[in-house]
Amino acid sequence: MEGGVMVKTTTMSLETRGHTDIVDITSQVSTILSDSRAKEGILTVFVPGSTASVTTIEYEPGLVKEDLPQALEKLAPAGVRYAHDSAWGEGNGYAHVRASIVGPGLTIPFSKGSLMLGTWQQIVFVDYDNRPRTRKIIVQIIGE
């Protein structure tokens, strides 16, 4: 990588349960960065889909298992009518709204080959859909 910028794109696959299933993907993303041999730059994690998100959070039982799902239930509750449900009949309108609020991805700087995350900060994938899914996550590294 000396003297030049490289771009490396990797796709990872993940099995999820849906219903605001939260999965810590920090170690997988760190491994992808390590395998790239890039030392300095930025890394983007992105989900191509409209019923899931990628974000950061302190991955511990209270916050992840209770607080985040409860907060999202208040913002975009399941079991109420959404125009999307009327149009498509899938019953997952709430999942689309939740994914839009949180967002499909994030960018993380890295230095000396390590992600510059906070001490208690992990990268999580959240699947809001109303059924289990096989999800694709794109990790793109721009660095040297």
FENSUL-V548616 format. One record per pair of residues at least 12 apart in sequence whose ideal C-beta (glycine too) atoms are under 8 Angstrom apart, sorted by the first residue. I is the first residue (numbers start at 1). J is the second residue. D is the distance in whole Angstrom. If there is no record, write none. Layout:
BEGIN
i->[I I]
j->[J J]
d->[D D]
END
This chain:
BEGIN
i->[1 1 1 1 1 2 3 4 5 5 5 5 6 6 6 6 6 6 7 7 7 8 8 8 8 9 9 9 9 10 10 10 10 10 11 11 11 11 12 12 12 12 12 12 13 13 13 13 14 14 14 14 14 15 15 15 15 16 16 16 16 16 16 16 16 17 17 18 18 18 18 18 18 18 18 19 19 19 19 20 20 20 20 20 20 20 20 21 21 22 22 22 22 22 22 22 22 22 23 23 23 23 24 24 24 24 25 25 25 25 25 25 26 26 26 26 26 26 29 29 29 29 29 30 30 32 32 33 33 33 33 33 34 36 36 37 38 38 38 38 38 39 39 39 39 39 39 40 40 40 40 40 41 41 41 41 41 41 42 42 42 42 42 42 42 43 43 43 43 43 43 43 43 43 43 44 44 44 44 44 44 44 44 44 45 45 45 45 45 45 45 46 46 46 46 46 46 47 47 47 47 47 47 47 48 48 48 49 49 49 49 50 50 50 51 51 51 51 51 51 51 51 52 52 52 52 52 52 52 52 52 53 53 53 53 53 53 53 53 54 54 54 54 54 54 54 54 54 55 55 55 55 55 55 56 56 56 56 56 56 57 57 57 58 58 58 59 59 60 64 68 72 72 72 72 75 75 75 76 76 76 76 77 78 78 79 80 81 82 82 82 84 90 91 92 92 92 94 95 95 95 96 98 98 99 102 106 108 110 125]
j->[37 38 39 143 144 144 144 144 41 142 143 144 36 38 141 142 143 144 140 141 142 36 38 140 141 138 139 140 141 32 138 139 140 141 136 137 138 139 25 28 32 136 137 139 134 135 136 137 125 134 135 136 137 132 133 134 135 52 125 127 129 132 133 134 135 127 132 95 127 128 129 130 131 132 133 127 128 129 130 68 69 72 73 98 126 127 128 126 127 57 59 64 65 68 69 124 125 126 124 125 126 127 59 122 123 124 45 54 123 124 125 137 59 115 117 122 123 124 43 45 115 123 139 114 115 139 141 110 113 114 115 141 113 141 143 113 110 113 141 143 144 110 111 112 113 143 144 110 111 112 143 144 109 110 141 142 143 144 107 108 109 110 141 142 143 107 108 109 110 115 139 140 141 142 143 105 106 107 108 138 139 140 141 142 105 106 108 123 137 138 139 104 105 137 138 139 140 104 105 125 135 136 137 138 104 136 138 99 104 135 136 96 99 100 92 95 96 98 99 127 128 129 99 104 125 126 127 128 129 133 135 98 99 102 103 104 125 126 128 103 104 105 106 123 124 125 126 137 102 103 106 123 124 126 106 117 121 122 123 124 121 122 124 120 121 122 122 124 120 124 126 98 101 102 128 97 98 101 94 97 98 101 94 94 130 94 94 93 94 96 97 96 130 130 128 129 130 128 128 129 130 128 126 128 128 126 123 123 143 137]
d->[6 6 7 8 5 8 8 6 8 7 7 5 8 6 7 8 7 6 7 7 5 5 7 7 5 7 7 5 8 5 7 5 8 8 6 7 6 8 8 6 7 8 5 7 6 7 6 8 6 7 5 8 6 7 8 6 8 8 7 4 8 6 5 8 6 7 5 8 5 7 4 6 5 5 6 8 8 8 7 8 5 6 8 7 6 7 6 7 5 8 8 5 8 7 8 5 7 5 6 5 8 8 5 5 7 6 7 8 5 7 5 7 8 8 7 4 5 8 7 6 7 5 6 8 6 5 7 6 7 8 6 6 7 5 8 8 7 7 5 4 6 8 7 6 5 7 7 7 6 8 5 6 7 6 6 5 2 6 5 7 5 7 8 5 7 7 5 8 6 7 7 7 5 8 8 6 7 5 8 8 7 5 8 8 6 6 7 6 6 7 6 6 4 7 5 8 7 5 6 7 7 7 6 8 8 6 6 8 7 7 8 5 6 8 6 4 6 8 5 7 5 4 6 8 7 6 5 6 7 8 6 7 5 4 6 6 8 5 7 8 7 5 6 7 7 6 8 7 5 7 6 8 6 7 7 7 5 7 6 7 7 7 5 4 7 7 4 6 8 7 8 5 8 8 7 8 7 6 5 4 5 7 6 5 8 8 7 8 6 8 7 6 7 6 8 5 5 7 4 5 6 8 8 4 6 7 8 7 7 6]
END
